């Protein structure tokens, strides 16, 4: 079945999704500027470090706002038949990963590794891997009527997001070969922030593609054929 063209209700709901995502990003961005989280190195320390401070509630609220906005977007994609097989599951994986990592804080290395920290790490990995693949599958799906601008840029950024994993993989391989611990060999905080920002921008562009999409080509062709038959019928005696 072809995807339906955007309705006023769909545009409104996608706007709500964008508002939630934007609110979450702003909240996480503010944590870089206010005490006590401003003292955390954005180059060496991951974003999840904020969760272990007195402003941990703000970190969780920001992540949950992004998850909520993503869930609203997913609802539109499913309703308008835009996600397709795989895209909806992977986008749901991104959302679930965000929810889980807020419920299970990262390792507090002042105390030592923990089971919750391991769950947090796996949830983060699932979320960061699922989103770019979901964006590529959804934005590149035929029949959605997406304009090339926002959809193409979303796909490109999703591919770039996956490339952020390359230095991590290389650092891990060198660590196994006897090198420095992988989290010390690279600017982990900077890489994670670059990855997160790239993925969020790709997600926002996917929202833009949903709002600005045209009626799918098959539907336009079908309407043109119906119109041509009507014209022919009108010419008959």
Secondary structure, 3 states (H helix, E strand, C coil): CCCCCCCHHHHHHHHHHHHHHHHHHHHHHHCCCCCCHHHCCCCCCCHHHHHHCCCHHHHHHHHHHHHHHHHHHHHHHHHCCCCCCCHHHHHHHHHHHHHHHHHCCCCECCCECCHHHHHHHHHHHHHHHHHHHHHHHHHCCCCCCCCHHHHHHHHHHHHHHHHCHHHHHHHHHHHHCCCCCHHHHCCHHHHHHHHHHHHHHHHHHHHHHHHHCCCCHHHHHHHHHHHHHHHHHHHCC
